[in-house]
């Protein structure tokens, strides 16, 4: 009888613990998701309602003036297309550079492997800085070119280390030995055997590179001068700064209306600039989680 009571007691304790963990998990989800949801509903709400704390779960009144004003900008569609093109170019280039580099460093028979590792690690902590990089970009003829945003910055030591750790801890050495017996070259082995077994780390590097490039605006500010080439993030920054300057010049009722419009455009710009990446992430989440965990295994 005592054993039955003990099992019931333990079962009740387990249920209480499970309930507590579920509540904590739900609370953490709400803490993470609600700010994103608030930005979305605030972009469709009257700024006065948002400022007065009347908007919590759903807009009091649907207002799309912020989106309408943004999309009336003649250059926003061109900058949106520029960002998509730059992101695709940077993602492909990043995969072509970082994946082979990571695989090469994972090979223990690579000549000078130790020194090459240091060659990659030192620039990770010490770099030339903005002015030398600017002179290099101008010197090689990349200034005011889309490649100025990609080629000087797409090589990532961190991504290479993640790839190196993934390959060394996941791809068995016996597979390479078997491929050698069949006369397989190193390049063929990498593309036909290694890459198909490395979907997780490929998805991770692609997602990290795409997110980095999508959010990039500072490099475009420094290395691009043609308005036809600027990405979405830089254009949105210009629009918001312009609205703030107009707000400072306005007075009375006009200033109030301009302030409300600027607030709505601020929230709307956040939504339209982050929506594509947020839509892409769920499709890569499985590979992303797996790749991060495996790529973080210590050699």
MARZA-103534 format. One record per residue (C-alpha): x, z, y; residue in one letter. Coordinates in Angstrom, 1 decimal, decimal comma, padded with zeros to 4 digits. Last residue first. Example, Ala and Ser with C-alpha at 12.3 -4.5 7.8 and 13.67 -1.06 7.14 Angstrom:
SITE        x        z        y   res
SITE    013,7    007,1   -001,1     S
SITE    012,3    007,8   -004,5     A
REM end
This chain:
SITE        x        z        y   res
SITE    037,4   -031,9    019,1     X
SITE    034,8   -029,9    020,8     X
SITE    031,2   -031,1    020,3     X
SITE    029,7   -032,0    023,7     X
SITE    029,1   -035,7    022,7     X
SITE    026,9   -034,5    019,9     X
SITE    024,7   -032,4    022,1     X
SITE    024,5   -034,9    024,9     X
SITE    023,9   -037,8    022,5     X
SITE    021,1   -036,1    020,7     X
SITE    019,3   -035,1    023,9     X
SITE    019,7   -038,6    025,5     X
SITE    018,8   -040,4    022,3     X
SITE    015,4   -038,7    022,1     X
SITE    014,9   -038,8    025,9     X
SITE    015,5   -042,5    026,2     X
SITE    011,9   -043,7    026,3     X
SITE    010,8   -040,6    028,3     X
SITE    013,6   -041,3    030,9     X
SITE    012,4   -044,7    032,1     X
SITE    009,2   -043,7    033,9     X
SITE    011,1   -040,9    035,8     X
SITE    013,8   -043,5    036,7     X
SITE    011,1   -045,9    038,0     X
SITE    009,2   -043,2    039,9     X
SITE    012,2   -041,7    041,8     X
SITE    012,4   -043,9    044,9     X
SITE    008,6   -044,5    045,2     X
SITE    007,8   -040,8    045,0     X
SITE    010,5   -039,6    047,4     X
SITE    009,6   -042,3    049,9     X
SITE    005,9   -041,2    049,8     X
SITE    006,8   -037,6    050,5     X
SITE    008,9   -038,6    053,6     X
SITE    006,3   -041,2    054,6     X
SITE    003,6   -038,5    054,7     X
SITE    005,8   -036,2    056,8     X
SITE    006,7   -039,0    059,2     X
SITE    003,0   -039,9    059,6     X
SITE    002,1   -036,3    060,4     X
SITE    004,9   -036,0    063,0     X
SITE    003,9   -039,3    064,6     X
SITE    000,3   -038,1    064,9     X
SITE    001,4   -034,8    066,5     X
SITE    003,8   -036,6    068,8     X
SITE    001,0   -039,0    069,9     X
SITE   -001,2   -036,0    070,6     X
SITE    001,2   -034,6    073,1     X
SITE    004,7   -036,1    073,4     X
SITE    006,8   -038,8    071,7     X
SITE    010,6   -039,3    072,1     X
SITE    011,5   -036,7    069,4     X
SITE    009,1   -038,2    066,9     X
SITE    010,5   -041,7    067,5     X
SITE    014,0   -040,3    066,6     X
SITE    012,5   -038,7    063,5     X
SITE    010,8   -041,9    062,5     X
SITE    014,0   -043,8    062,8     X
SITE    015,8   -041,3    060,6     X
SITE    013,1   -041,6    058,0     X
SITE    013,3   -045,4    058,1     X
SITE    017,1   -045,5    057,9     X
SITE    017,1   -043,1    054,9     X
SITE    014,4   -045,3    053,2     X
SITE    016,7   -048,3    053,7     X
SITE    019,7   -046,5    052,3     X
SITE    017,7   -045,5    049,2     X
SITE    016,3   -048,9    048,6     X
SITE    019,6   -050,8    048,5     X
SITE    021,3   -052,7    051,3     X
SITE    022,2   -056,3    050,7     X
SITE    020,0   -058,3    053,1     X
SITE    020,9   -055,9    055,9     X
SITE    024,5   -057,0    055,7     X
SITE    027,1   -054,3    056,5     X
SITE    027,8   -053,0    053,1     X
SITE    030,9   -050,8    052,1     X
SITE    030,3   -047,5    053,9     X
SITE    026,5   -047,2    054,0     X
SITE    026,2   -048,7    050,5     X
SITE    028,7   -046,1    049,3     X
SITE    026,4   -043,4    050,8     X
SITE    023,2   -044,8    049,3     X
SITE    023,3   -044,3    045,5     X
SITE    020,3   -042,8    043,8     X
SITE    019,7   -045,8    041,6     X
SITE    023,4   -046,1    040,8     X
SITE    023,7   -042,6    039,5     X
SITE    020,5   -042,7    037,6     X
SITE    021,5   -046,0    035,9     X
SITE    024,9   -044,7    035,0     X
SITE    023,6   -041,5    033,5     X
SITE    020,9   -043,4    031,6     X
SITE    023,3   -046,0    030,2     X
SITE    025,8   -043,4    029,3     X
SITE    023,2   -041,4    027,4     X
SITE    021,6   -044,4    025,7     X
SITE    025,0   -045,6    024,5     X
SITE    025,7   -042,1    023,3     X
SITE    022,6   -042,0    021,2     X
SITE    022,7   -045,6    019,9     X
SITE    026,2   -044,9    018,4     X
SITE    025,8   -046,1    014,8     X
SITE    025,0   -049,7    015,9     X
SITE    028,0   -049,5    018,3     X
SITE    030,6   -048,5    015,7     X
SITE    029,8   -051,0    013,0     X
SITE    029,4   -054,5    014,3     X
SITE    030,8   -054,2    017,8     X
SITE    033,7   -051,8    017,1     X
SITE    034,5   -053,3    013,7     X
SITE    034,6   -056,8    015,2     X
SITE    037,0   -055,6    017,9     X
SITE    039,3   -053,8    015,5     X
SITE    039,4   -056,7    013,0     X
SITE    037,7   -056,6    009,6     X
SITE    039,7   -057,8    006,7     X
SITE    037,5   -056,3    004,0     X
SITE    040,0   -053,5    003,3     X
SITE    040,1   -052,8    007,0     X
SITE    036,4   -052,2    007,0     X
SITE    036,7   -049,6    004,3     X
SITE    039,4   -047,8    006,2     X
SITE    037,3   -047,9    009,4     X
SITE    034,4   -046,4    007,5     X
SITE    036,7   -043,8    005,9     X
SITE    037,5   -042,5    009,4     X
SITE    033,9   -041,3    009,9     X
SITE    032,1   -042,1    013,2     X
SITE    030,5   -038,9    014,4     X
SITE    033,2   -036,4    015,7     X
SITE    035,8   -038,9    017,0     X
SITE    033,1   -041,3    018,4     X
SITE    031,1   -038,6    020,1     X
SITE    034,2   -036,9    021,6     X
SITE    035,6   -040,2    023,0     X
SITE    032,2   -041,2    024,4     X
SITE    031,8   -037,9    026,2     X
SITE    035,3   -038,1    027,5     X
SITE    034,7   -041,7    028,7     X
SITE    031,5   -040,5    030,5     X
SITE    033,4   -037,7    032,2     X
SITE    036,2   -040,1    033,2     X
SITE    033,7   -042,4    034,9     X
SITE    034,6   -046,1    035,6     X
SITE    031,7   -047,4    037,6     X
SITE    033,2   -046,4    041,0     X
SITE    035,5   -049,2    042,2     X
SITE    033,6   -052,0    040,3     X
SITE    030,0   -051,1    041,3     X
SITE    029,2   -050,6    044,9     X
SITE    031,8   -053,1    046,2     X
SITE    030,4   -055,5    043,5     X
SITE    027,3   -056,0    045,7     X
SITE    029,6   -057,5    048,4     X
SITE    030,0   -056,4    052,0     X
SITE    033,7   -055,5    051,3     X
SITE    034,9   -056,7    047,9     X
SITE    037,8   -058,8    049,1     X
SITE    040,6   -057,0    047,3     X
SITE    042,0   -055,5    050,6     X
SITE    038,6   -054,4    051,9     X
SITE    037,9   -052,4    048,8     X
SITE    041,4   -051,0    048,8     X
SITE    041,1   -050,0    052,5     X
SITE    037,9   -048,2    051,8     X
SITE    039,3   -046,4    048,9     X
SITE    042,3   -045,2    051,0     X
SITE    039,8   -044,0    053,6     X
SITE    037,3   -042,2    051,3     X
SITE    039,7   -040,2    049,2     X
SITE    042,6   -041,0    046,9     X
SITE    041,4   -039,0    044,0     X
SITE    042,4   -035,7    042,4     X
SITE    040,2   -034,0    039,8     X
SITE    038,9   -036,9    037,7     X
SITE    041,9   -038,9    038,9     X
SITE    044,1   -036,7    036,7     X
SITE    042,0   -036,9    033,6     X
SITE    042,2   -040,7    033,0     X
SITE    046,0   -041,0    033,1     X
SITE    046,2   -037,7    031,3     X
SITE    044,3   -039,2    028,4     X
SITE    046,6   -042,2    028,5     X
SITE    049,6   -039,9    028,2     X
SITE    048,2   -038,3    025,0     X
SITE    047,2   -041,6    023,4     X
SITE    050,6   -043,2    023,9     X
SITE    050,1   -045,5    021,0     X
SITE    046,5   -045,2    019,6     X
SITE    046,7   -044,1    016,0     X
SITE    044,4   -041,1    016,7     X
SITE    041,6   -043,4    017,8     X
SITE    039,1   -041,5    020,0     X
SITE    040,9   -042,8    023,1     X
SITE    040,1   -046,4    022,1     X
SITE    036,5   -045,5    021,5     X
SITE    036,1   -043,8    024,9     X
SITE    037,7   -046,8    026,6     X
SITE    035,5   -049,2    024,7     X
SITE    032,3   -047,3    025,7     X
SITE    033,4   -046,7    029,4     X
SITE    034,1   -050,3    030,4     X
SITE    031,3   -052,4    028,9     X
SITE    028,8   -049,6    029,2     X
SITE    029,6   -049,1    032,9     X
SITE    029,4   -052,8    033,6     X
SITE    025,9   -053,1    031,9     X
SITE    024,7   -050,0    033,8     X
SITE    026,2   -051,1    037,1     X
SITE    024,7   -054,6    037,0     X
SITE    021,3   -053,2    036,0     X
SITE    021,4   -050,6    038,8     X
SITE    022,6   -053,1    041,3     X
SITE    019,8   -055,6    040,4     X
SITE    017,1   -052,9    040,6     X
SITE    018,5   -051,6    043,9     X
SITE    018,6   -055,1    045,4     X
SITE    015,0   -055,7    044,2     X
SITE    013,8   -052,5    046,0     X
SITE    015,9   -053,5    049,1     X
SITE    014,1   -056,9    049,1     X
SITE    010,7   -055,2    048,7     X
SITE    011,5   -052,7    051,5     X
SITE    012,6   -055,4    054,0     X
SITE    009,3   -056,2    055,7     X
SITE    008,3   -052,6    056,3     X
SITE    004,6   -052,7    055,7     X
SITE    005,2   -051,0    052,4     X
SITE    006,3   -047,8    054,1     X
SITE    003,4   -047,7    056,5     X
SITE    000,9   -048,2    053,7     X
SITE    002,5   -045,6    051,5     X
SITE    002,4   -043,0    054,2     X
SITE   -001,1   -044,0    055,3     X
SITE   -002,5   -043,4    051,8     X
SITE   -004,7   -040,4    052,5     X
SITE   -006,9   -038,9    049,8     X
SITE   -008,6   -035,8    051,2     X
SITE   -008,2   -032,3    049,8     X
SITE   -005,4   -033,5    047,6     X
SITE   -005,3   -032,0    044,1     X
SITE   -003,5   -029,0    042,5     X
SITE   -002,3   -026,9    045,4     X
SITE   -003,1   -028,4    048,8     X
SITE   -004,6   -026,0    051,3     X
SITE   -001,3   -024,4    052,2     X
SITE   -001,7   -025,0    056,0     X
SITE    001,3   -027,4    056,1     X
SITE   -000,1   -029,4    053,2     X
SITE   -003,6   -029,6    054,8     X
SITE   -002,1   -030,7    058,1     X
SITE    000,1   -033,3    056,3     X
SITE   -003,1   -035,0    055,1     X
SITE   -002,7   -035,7    051,4     X
SITE   -001,6   -038,6    049,2     X
SITE    002,2   -037,9    049,5     X
SITE    001,4   -034,2    049,1     X
SITE   -000,2   -035,0    045,7     X
SITE    003,1   -036,6    044,5     X
SITE    005,4   -034,0    046,0     X
SITE    003,3   -031,2    044,5     X
SITE    003,5   -032,8    041,0     X
SITE    007,3   -032,9    041,1     X
SITE    007,4   -029,3    042,3     X
SITE    004,9   -028,4    039,5     X
SITE    006,9   -029,9    036,7     X
SITE    009,9   -027,5    036,5     X
SITE    008,2   -024,2    037,2     X
SITE    005,2   -025,2    035,1     X
SITE    007,5   -026,1    032,1     X
SITE    009,3   -022,7    032,5     X
SITE    006,0   -020,8    032,5     X
SITE    004,9   -022,7    029,4     X
SITE    008,1   -021,8    027,6     X
SITE    007,8   -018,2    028,6     X
SITE    004,2   -018,1    027,4     X
SITE    005,2   -019,7    024,1     X
SITE    008,0   -017,2    023,7     X
SITE    005,6   -014,3    024,3     X
SITE    003,1   -015,7    021,9     X
SITE    005,8   -016,1    019,2     X
SITE    006,9   -012,5    019,7     X
SITE    003,3   -011,2    019,4     X
SITE    002,8   -013,2    016,3     X
SITE    006,1   -011,9    014,8     X
SITE    005,1   -008,4    015,6     X
SITE    001,7   -008,8    014,0     X
SITE    003,3   -010,3    010,9     X
SITE    005,7   -007,4    010,8     X
SITE    002,9   -004,9    010,9     X
SITE    000,9   -006,7    008,3     X
SITE    004,0   -006,9    006,1     X
SITE    004,6   -003,1    006,6     X
SITE    001,0   -002,3    005,8     X
SITE    001,2   -004,3    002,6     X
SITE    004,5   -002,5    001,7     X
SITE    002,8    000,9    002,4     X
SITE    000,0    000,0    000,0     X
REM end
